[in-house]
């Protein structure tokens, strides 16, 4: 029996008109609920029509998150949208202004999944019967009464707090942040500015690595460390409690206050709290190449997106990008003007394809993993699921170990799991398969491991950037392609991926067995992502910023 799915939604002034894949809906009764209150909805000419200003008893819907469901033969089913309709939702947001345009009633739509809805229902102690599939793109409707904010730089802790205790905690954090800002201003006032102090720092990675290490190494190779005083600060501050973070920051302030140049490789929240001196230049070298998933201001308006003004991304004096073609992407991410970007290429890729370097790494790798020598290597390296580092995970049930084992045995492959650093759950590999299926998540640098990798399986990750230089096959396994793109947000869809896109693991295995790789997509990706330079990228960074040779 065909499932009822929303095919199209359109606004006609105050009416939301919903059309379904099934044309005859006479046997269905429709409702809208926030899991506390439920109101009936009305059909007309086999369409569902919602009068947004008159849901029941001449009322608009209260502030809240609403779900549509229908009853048929006594069974409740929550409504999902088709993928095509899902991609149109962002164009359906509605703002009704009133009261001399000082107020507004806002209606917008998002996608959720069965697991999130089940959790919400359990929290609300509501009806626990959910008739929908795991893959359904369930529709959420948000309604909010809003008023004009004349101080967008200020946060209202009363609105953000769900309890008095939480409000007190937020107030204390505001006071502590103000103290940190004041302490920095005092320390900065007594600093000696000589243009010679450099700080390499990260609040997410330990120890120094990637672009930061490449720049640091090149400074020393050129013996510029005799001219500059170099300091380092590397910690995983984002994994700490807020209270411990503030103590860490307090110790950092004097180090930061002394610097003329600060190089960072990821989001660094301390610079959201303090305003750096105009004499200090903050340079973002970013830890990854270009991928598909949205980050920073490209996610603005979605859950977890930065505030309009309160973001360290806005503070960069310079930001490095791999090529001029990628400047619009990072302009969108960091929310800064394009004249702040320098298309140096990525320093960590200097000499990346050096033959001696590759040979030396292969010797080391096969010394560590002798059983893999002679096998073609497949690396599985997807990004994480979840919204933050704390709740990051990957659904391993989407991987078929038996299919992998059969492929490895019949075609002489080895299969390596290289999971995202945020994912703490280990891969459960049956002992019988451990000779040719291995979890190497904790082993070495992924970019060096690409030297021994014959096929990369990923999804929305930016690891395709480095691997593309190998000119080897890439497969994009995205079982949740539409849900991920609609909820997490992407710069571009996987339709533009430089390789095959698969929604089932069986499709992945078939592509490998038939060697049906989409090489034709790779050239355009390489052309956009990389520029040719006459010198090392690290030298371009040093000359352009530290030595001020801007030409």
C-alpha positions in Angstrom: 0.0 0.0 0.0 1.3 3.4 -1.0 2.3 5.7 1.9 0.8 9.2 2.1 3.6 11.7 1.6 3.6 15.5 1.0 4.5 16.3 -2.5 4.2 20.0 -2.6 3.4 23.0 -0.3 2.5 26.5 -1.4 1.4 29.7 0.4 -1.6 31.7 -0.7 -1.4 34.7 1.7 -2.5 33.2 5.0 -3.3 29.8 3.6 -0.8 26.9 3.5 -2.0 24.5 0.8 -0.6 21.0 0.9 -0.7 18.5 -1.9 -0.1 14.7 -1.6 1.2 11.9 -3.7 -2.2 10.2 -3.2 -4.9 12.2 -4.9 -7.9 10.8 -3.0 -7.5 11.7 0.6 -11.2 11.4 1.6 -10.5 8.5 4.0 -7.8 10.5 5.9 -8.3 12.8 8.9 -5.6 15.4 9.5 -4.3 17.0 12.7 -1.5 19.3 13.9 0.1 18.8 17.3 2.9 20.1 19.5 2.6 16.9 21.5 0.6 18.8 24.1 -2.2 20.2 22.1 -3.8 18.8 19.0 -6.0 20.6 16.5 -8.0 19.2 13.5 -7.2 20.4 10.0 -9.5 20.6 7.0 -9.5 19.1 3.5 -10.8 20.7 0.4 -10.6 19.3 -3.1 -8.2 16.6 -2.0 -5.8 19.2 -0.6 -5.0 20.0 3.0 -5.6 23.7 3.7 -4.2 25.4 6.8 -5.4 28.9 7.7 -2.4 30.0 9.7 -4.3 32.8 11.5 -7.3 30.6 12.5 -6.3 27.2 13.6 -9.0 26.9 16.2 -11.2 29.4 18.0 -9.8 32.3 16.1 -6.3 31.7 17.4 -2.8 31.4 15.8 -0.6 28.6 16.9 1.5 29.3 20.0 5.3 29.5 20.0 6.4 25.9 19.4 7.4 23.0 17.2 4.5 21.4 15.4 4.0 18.1 13.6 1.3 17.0 11.1 -0.3 13.6 11.4 -3.2 11.8 10.0 -5.5 9.0 11.2 -6.8 6.2 9.0 -8.5 3.2 10.4 -7.6 4.3 13.9 -3.8 4.4 13.3 -1.8 7.6 13.7 0.9 8.3 11.1 3.2 11.4 11.2 3.5 13.1 7.8 6.7 13.1 5.8 7.7 15.1 2.8 9.2 13.8 -0.5 12.9 14.6 -1.1 11.9 17.1 -3.8 9.6 18.9 -1.4 12.2 18.9 1.3 14.6 20.9 -0.8 12.0 23.5 -1.3 11.2 24.0 2.4 13.8 26.8 2.9 11.8 28.9 0.4 8.6 28.5 2.3 9.5 30.4 5.4 6.9 33.1 6.1 7.1 36.3 8.1 3.9 38.2 8.9 4.8 41.7 10.2 2.4 43.7 12.3 2.2 46.5 15.0 4.1 49.2 13.1 6.5 46.5 11.9 7.8 46.2 15.5 6.5 42.6 15.7 6.3 39.5 13.5 4.8 36.1 13.4 7.2 33.7 11.8 6.5 30.3 10.3 9.3 28.1 9.1 9.8 24.4 8.3 12.5 21.8 9.0 13.1 18.1 8.7 13.4 15.7 11.5 13.6 11.9 11.8 11.8 9.1 13.6 14.4 8.9 16.4 14.2 12.6 17.2 10.4 12.5 17.2 10.4 9.4 19.5 12.7 11.2 21.9 10.5 14.3 21.9 7.4 12.2 22.5 9.0 10.4 25.4 10.1 13.7 27.0 6.5 15.0 26.6 4.9 11.8 27.9 2.7 11.8 24.8 1.2 9.0 22.7 4.1 6.7 22.0 2.7 5.2 18.8 4.6 6.3 15.7 3.7 4.9 12.3 6.7 6.0 10.2 9.9 4.5 8.8 13.5 5.4 9.8 14.1 6.9 6.4 11.1 9.2 6.4 11.8 13.0 6.1 9.3 14.0 8.8 8.0 17.5 8.7 8.3 20.0 11.5 6.6 23.4 11.5 8.0 26.1 13.8 5.8 29.1 14.8 7.3 32.0 16.8 6.0 35.4 17.9 9.0 37.8 17.6 9.7 41.5 18.3 12.3 43.9 16.9 15.7 43.6 18.6 17.5 47.0 18.7 20.5 45.4 20.4 21.5 42.4 18.3 24.9 42.4 20.0 23.3 41.6 23.3 21.9 38.3 24.5 18.8 38.0 26.6 19.5 35.2 29.2 15.9 35.2 30.2 14.8 34.0 26.8 17.7 31.5 26.5 17.2 30.0 30.0 14.8 27.2 30.7 15.1 27.6 34.5 16.2 30.1 37.1 19.2 28.0 37.9 20.3 28.0 34.2 19.8 31.8 34.1 22.1 32.3 37.1 24.7 30.1 35.5 24.5 32.1 32.3 24.8 35.4 34.3 27.9 34.1 36.0 29.5 33.2 32.7 28.8 36.7 31.4 30.5 38.2 34.4 33.5 35.8 34.0 33.8 36.7 30.3 33.7 40.4 31.1 36.5 39.8 33.6 38.5 38.0 31.0 38.0 40.8 28.5 39.1 43.4 31.1 42.2 41.3 32.0 43.2 41.0 28.4 42.9 44.8 27.9 45.2 45.4 30.9 47.8 42.8 29.7 47.7 44.1 26.2 48.3 47.7 27.4 51.6 46.7 29.0 52.8 44.5 26.1 55.8 45.3 24.0 54.9 45.5 20.3 57.9 44.6 18.1 56.3 42.6 15.3 58.4 39.6 16.1 56.1 37.4 18.2 54.3 34.4 16.7 51.8 32.1 18.4 50.6 28.7 16.9 47.5 27.6 18.7 44.5 25.3 18.6 41.7 24.5 21.1 40.7 21.3 19.3 44.0 19.5 18.4 47.0 18.2 20.2 49.9 18.3 19.2 50.7 20.8 16.4 49.9 19.3 13.0 48.7 20.0 9.5 49.0 23.5 8.1 50.3 24.9 11.4 53.1 22.4 11.5 54.0 22.9 7.9 54.3 26.7 8.4 56.3 26.3 11.6 58.7 23.8 10.0 59.3 26.1 7.0 60.0 29.0 9.3 62.7 27.0 10.9 64.1 25.7 7.6 64.5 29.3 6.5 66.1 30.1 9.9 63.5 32.8 10.5 63.1 31.4 14.0 66.2 33.5 14.7 64.2 36.7 13.8 60.8 35.7 15.3 60.0 34.5 18.8 57.6 31.5 18.4 55.2 30.2 21.1 52.8 27.3 21.1 49.4 26.5 22.8 47.7 23.3 22.0 44.8 21.9 24.0 41.4 20.3 23.6 39.6 23.1 25.4 36.3 22.4 23.6 36.0 19.1 25.4 36.3 20.7 28.9 33.6 22.1 31.1 32.9 25.9 30.7 34.3 26.5 34.2 37.6 24.7 33.4 37.7 26.5 30.0 37.7 29.9 31.7 40.6 29.0 33.9 42.5 27.7 30.8 41.8 31.0 29.0 42.9 33.1 32.0 46.4 31.4 31.8 46.4 32.0 28.0 45.7 35.7 28.1 49.3 36.9 28.8 50.6 34.6 26.0 48.0 36.0 23.6 48.6 39.6 24.7 52.3 39.4 23.7 51.7 38.2 20.1 51.9 40.0 16.8 50.7 37.1 14.8 48.4 34.3 15.9 47.9 31.3 13.6 44.9 29.0 14.3 43.6 26.0 12.5 39.9 25.7 13.6 37.2 27.5 15.5 38.9 29.1 18.6 36.2 30.4 21.0 38.5 32.6 23.1 38.6 35.1 20.3 34.8 35.3 20.5 35.2 36.5 24.1 38.1 39.0 23.7 38.7 41.7 21.1 42.3 41.4 19.9 44.5 44.5 19.6 44.7 46.1 16.2 48.4 45.4 16.3 47.8 41.6 16.5 46.9 39.7 13.3 44.8 36.6 13.6 45.3 34.1 10.7 43.0 31.2 10.1 44.8 28.3 8.2 41.9 25.9 8.6 42.5 22.2 9.2 40.6 20.8 6.2 40.2 21.3 2.5 36.8 21.9 0.9 34.1 19.3 1.5 30.4 19.2 1.2 29.0 19.8 4.7 28.3 23.3 5.8 30.1 24.9 8.7 30.2 28.4 10.2 28.0 31.1 8.7 27.0 28.8 5.8 24.8 27.1 8.5 23.3 30.4 9.6 19.7 29.9 10.8 20.2 26.2 11.4 20.7 24.5 14.8 24.1 25.3 16.2 24.9 28.1 13.8 26.9 31.1 15.0 25.3 34.3 16.3 25.1 37.3 13.9 28.0 39.1 15.5 29.3 36.9 18.3 31.6 34.5 16.4 35.4 34.2 16.3 35.1 33.6 12.5 34.4 37.3 12.1 37.8 38.2 13.7 40.2 36.8 11.1 42.6 39.3 9.5 43.7 36.7 7.0 42.3 33.3 6.0 44.2 30.8 3.8 42.4 28.9 1.0 43.5 26.3 -1.4 42.7 28.2 -4.6 41.0 31.4 -5.8 38.1 29.3 -6.9 37.4 28.4 -3.2 37.3 31.9 -1.9 33.5 32.2 -2.3 33.0 29.0 -0.3 35.1 30.2 2.7 33.7 33.7 2.4 30.3 32.1 3.1 31.8 30.0 6.0 33.7 32.7 7.9 31.4 35.7 7.2 34.2 38.0 6.3 35.0 40.0 3.1 36.9 38.3 0.3 39.9 40.7 0.6 40.8 38.9 3.8 41.6 35.7 1.9 44.9 34.6 0.5 44.9 31.8 -2.1 48.2 30.3 -1.0 47.2 26.6 -1.3 47.5 24.4 1.8 51.0 24.3 3.3 50.5 20.8 4.5 50.4 19.7 0.9 53.8 21.1 0.1 55.8 18.1 -1.3 52.8 15.9 -0.6 53.4 13.9 -3.8 57.1 13.6 -3.3 58.1 10.1 -4.5 60.7 9.5 -1.8 58.2 10.6 0.9 55.6 8.2 -0.5 58.1 5.3 -0.7 59.3 5.9 2.9 55.7 5.9 4.2 54.8 2.7 2.3 57.8 0.9 3.8 56.8 2.0 7.3 53.1 1.2 6.8 53.7 -2.4 5.6 56.2 -2.9 8.4 53.4 -2.1 10.8 50.8 -4.1 8.8 52.7 -6.9 7.0 49.5 -8.9 6.4 48.2 -6.2 4.2 51.1 -6.2 1.7 50.0 -7.3 -1.7 46.3 -6.5 -1.1 44.5 -3.6 -2.7 43.4 -1.2 0.1 39.9 0.3 0.6 39.7 3.1 3.2 36.3 3.9 4.8 36.5 7.4 6.1 33.1 9.1 6.6 32.3 12.2 8.6 30.4 11.9 11.9 26.6 12.1 12.5 25.2 14.2 15.3 25.3 17.9 15.9 28.3 18.4 18.2 31.6 16.7 19.2 29.9 15.4 22.4 27.1 13.6 20.6 29.1 12.5 17.5 28.5 9.0 16.3 28.3 6.8 13.2 25.6 4.2 12.6 27.7 1.0 12.1 24.6 -1.0 11.3 24.8 0.7 7.8 27.9 -1.4 7.2 27.7 -5.0 6.0 30.7 -6.8 7.4 29.8 -10.1 5.6 29.8 -8.3 2.3 33.2 -6.6 3.1 34.7 -9.9 4.1 33.5 -11.7 0.9 34.9 -8.9 -1.2 38.2 -9.0 0.5 38.5 -12.8 0.2 37.4 -13.0 -3.4 39.1 -9.9 -4.8 42.2 -9.7 -2.6 41.2 -6.4 -0.9 41.8 -5.1 2.6 39.2 -2.8 4.2 40.4 -0.1 6.7 38.1 1.9 8.9 39.4 5.5 9.5 36.6 7.1 11.6 36.3 10.8 12.4 38.2 11.8 15.5 34.9 12.9 17.2 33.6 9.3 17.1 34.5 7.5 20.2 32.7 4.2 19.6 35.0 1.6 18.2 34.3 -0.6 15.2 33.3 -4.1 16.1 35.3 -6.3 13.7 34.7 -10.1 14.0 38.0 -11.9 14.8 37.5 -14.1 11.8 37.9 -11.1 9.5 40.7 -9.3 11.4 43.4 -10.2 8.9 42.0 -8.0 6.2 39.5 -5.7 8.0 41.1 -3.3 10.4 40.2 -0.2 12.4 43.1 2.3 11.9 41.3 5.3 13.4 44.0 5.8 15.9 46.9 5.1 13.5 48.8 8.0 11.9 47.7 10.8 9.7 44.9 10.1 7.2 46.6 12.2 4.4 49.7 10.0 4.6 47.5 6.9 4.7 46.2 7.9 1.3 49.6 6.9 -0.2 48.6 3.2 0.4 44.9 3.6 -0.3 43.5 2.4 -3.7 39.9 3.3 -3.1 38.4 5.9 -0.8 34.8 5.5 0.5 33.6 8.7 2.2 30.4 10.8 2.3 30.3 14.6 3.1 33.9 14.7 4.4 36.6 17.2 3.3 39.1 14.4 3.1 38.3 14.2 -0.6 40.4 17.3 -1.1 43.8 15.7 -0.4 42.8 12.3 -1.8 41.8 13.8 -5.2 45.5 14.6 -5.8 46.1 10.8 -5.9 43.7 10.6 -8.9 42.3 7.3 -7.5 38.7 6.2 -7.3 36.3 7.8 -4.7 32.9 6.4 -3.7 30.4 8.5 -1.7 28.3 6.3 0.5 25.5 8.4 1.8 22.6 6.2 3.0 21.0 9.4 4.5 21.9 11.7 1.6 18.6 13.7 1.5 18.2 13.9 5.3 21.8 15.0 5.9 21.7 17.6 3.2 18.4 19.0 4.4 19.2 19.1 8.1 23.0 19.5 8.4 23.3 21.8 5.4 25.8 21.5 2.5 27.7 23.9 0.3 26.9 21.8 -2.6 25.0 18.5 -3.0 26.5 15.1 -3.6 25.3 15.3 -7.2 28.5 17.3 -7.7 30.8 14.8 -6.0 33.9 13.7 -8.0 32.9 10.0 -7.9 30.0 7.5 -7.6 27.2 8.3 -5.1 25.6 5.3 -3.4 22.7 5.2 -1.0 23.0 1.5 -0.1 26.0 -0.5 0.9 25.2 -3.1 -1.8 25.6 -0.4 -4.4 29.1 0.4 -2.9 30.1 -3.3 -3.3 28.8 -3.4 -6.8 30.8 -0.3 -7.9 34.0 -1.9 -6.5 33.4 -5.3 -8.1 32.6 -3.8 -11.5 35.3 -1.1 -11.2 32.6 1.4 -12.4 34.3 4.6 -11.2 33.2 8.1 -12.3 36.7 9.4 -13.2 35.1 12.0 -15.5 34.0 14.1 -12.5 37.5 14.4 -11.0 39.2 16.8 -13.4 36.7 19.6 -12.8 37.1 19.2 -9.1 40.9 19.4 -9.3 40.7 22.5 -11.5 38.5 24.4 -9.0 40.3 23.3 -5.9 44.0 23.8 -6.7 46.0 26.6 -8.2 49.6 26.3 -9.5 52.3 28.2 -7.7 56.0 28.8 -8.3 56.8 28.4 -4.7 55.8 26.3 -1.7 52.4 27.3 -0.1 54.2 27.7 3.3 56.6 30.2 1.7 53.6 32.1 0.2 52.2 32.4 3.7 55.4 33.5 5.3 56.2 36.1 2.6 52.6 37.4 2.4 52.0 37.8 6.1 55.2 37.6 8.2 57.5 39.3 5.7 54.8 41.5 4.2 55.7 40.9 0.6 52.1 41.3 -0.5 53.0 41.5 -4.2 
